[in-house]
Amino acid sequence: MSYLWLKWLHILSATLMLGTGLGSAYYKYFTVRSGNVQAMAVVLRLVVLADILFTIPSVILQPLTGLAMAGMAHQPLTRLWILGSIIGYFVAGACWLPAFWLQLKMKDMAQIAATRGAPLPPRFHRYGRIWALLGIPAFGAMLVVYYFMVFKPG
């Protein structure tokens, strides 16, 4: 595969990863604030589906395409912008993995509550707060990765 095709895949997957994350956080936040358990069950199911369809493939493509391009360009992985991108990517992943697990649990809790016509358990809201707290450093780390991707400092 040529460098330009790898670059296109890299940019596309980075865009899908960040866009899916932002969109999912937006819809999840406002749907949960609405208090409508039926809507939460639907939106959380779709948020999880979006992560499966878009985020997970992007998470796989990002390092594969990035490392392949670095190799093709004979760039050592110790360059500041590459090393910074790798570190930022791992920080984001370290936050995203537990957040995704929480999201799966919240989806299940919302589905059960919606089916039974019951209120959400307190654990749902506790998980939601932790999910949001994990999202802040994950998003910040991805902004750092974007910075390194675009400006290539050092």
C-alpha positions in Angstrom: 0.0 0.0 0.0 1.3 3.4 -0.9 2.2 6.1 1.7 -0.7 8.3 0.5 -3.3 5.5 0.9 -1.9 4.8 4.4 -2.1 8.5 5.2 -5.7 8.7 4.0 -6.7 5.7 6.1 -4.8 7.2 9.1 -6.6 10.5 8.8 -10.0 8.9 8.1 -9.7 6.6 11.1 -8.5 9.4 13.4 -11.5 11.5 12.3 -13.9 8.6 12.9 -12.4 7.8 16.3 -12.6 11.4 17.5 -15.9 12.2 15.8 -17.6 9.0 17.1 -16.3 9.8 20.6 -17.6 13.4 20.6 -20.9 12.5 19.0 -21.5 9.6 21.4 -20.6 11.7 24.4 -22.9 14.5 23.3 -26.0 12.3 22.7 -25.3 10.2 25.8 -24.9 13.3 28.0 -28.1 15.0 26.9 -30.2 11.8 26.8 -29.2 10.9 30.3 -30.0 14.4 31.5 -33.5 14.1 30.0 -34.3 11.4 32.5 -36.2 9.4 29.8 -35.2 5.8 30.5 -36.6 4.5 27.2 -34.5 7.1 25.3 -31.4 6.2 27.3 -31.8 2.5 26.5 -32.0 3.3 22.8 -29.2 5.9 22.7 -26.8 3.8 24.9 -27.4 0.8 22.6 -26.6 3.0 19.6 -23.5 4.5 21.3 -22.1 1.0 22.0 -22.9 0.0 18.4 -21.1 3.1 17.1 -18.1 2.2 19.1 -18.1 -1.3 17.8 -18.6 -0.2 14.1 -16.3 2.9 14.1 -14.2 3.4 17.2 -12.8 -0.1 17.6 -11.7 -0.4 13.9 -10.2 3.0 14.1 -8.3 2.1 17.3 -6.8 -0.8 15.4 -6.1 1.2 12.2 -4.4 4.1 13.9 -1.3 2.4 15.2 -1.0 0.1 12.1 -1.1 3.0 9.6 0.9 5.3 11.8 3.7 2.8 12.3 3.7 1.8 8.7 4.0 5.4 7.6 6.8 6.1 10.1 8.6 3.0 8.7 8.1 4.1 5.1 9.3 7.6 5.9 12.3 6.2 7.8 11.2 8.1 10.9 12.5 6.7 14.2 9.9 6.1 16.8 11.9 8.2 19.2 11.1 11.4 17.4 9.2 13.7 19.7 6.0 13.9 17.6 5.9 10.1 17.1 6.7 9.3 20.7 4.2 11.9 21.9 1.6 10.5 19.7 2.2 7.0 21.0 2.1 8.1 24.6 -1.1 10.2 24.0 -2.7 7.2 22.2 -2.0 4.9 25.2 -3.3 7.4 27.7 -6.5 7.8 25.7 -6.8 4.0 25.4 -6.2 3.5 29.1 -9.1 5.8 29.7 -11.3 4.5 26.9 -11.2 0.8 27.8 -12.7 1.1 31.2 -15.1 3.8 29.9 -16.3 1.4 27.2 -16.8 -1.3 29.9 -18.9 1.2 31.9 -20.8 2.1 28.8 -21.7 -1.5 28.2 -22.9 -1.9 31.8 -24.9 1.3 31.6 -26.5 0.1 28.4 -27.6 -3.1 30.1 -28.9 -1.3 33.1 -30.9 1.2 30.9 -32.3 -1.7 28.9 -33.5 -3.6 32.0 -35.0 -0.5 33.5 -36.8 0.4 30.3 -38.2 -3.1 29.8 -39.4 -3.3 33.4 -40.6 0.3 33.6 -38.3 0.7 36.6 -36.0 3.6 37.6 -32.3 3.3 36.9 -30.2 2.0 39.8 -27.9 4.4 41.6 -25.0 2.5 40.1 -26.0 3.8 36.6 -25.4 7.4 37.6 -22.2 6.5 39.5 -20.9 4.8 36.3 -21.9 7.8 34.3 -19.9 10.1 36.4 -16.8 7.9 36.2 -17.4 7.5 32.4 -17.4 11.3 32.1 -14.3 11.7 34.2 -12.5 9.1 32.1 -13.6 11.0 28.9 -11.8 14.2 29.9 -8.2 12.9 29.9 -9.0 10.6 26.9 -10.3 13.6 24.9 -7.3 15.7 26.0 -4.9 13.0 25.0 -6.5 12.7 21.6 -6.1 16.5 21.1 -2.4 16.1 21.9 -2.2 13.2 19.4 -3.8 15.4 16.7 -1.4 18.2 17.6 1.6 15.9 17.0 0.0 14.5 13.9 -0.4 17.9 12.3 2.5 20.0 13.6 5.2 17.2 14.0 7.2 19.3 16.5 10.8 18.4 17.4 
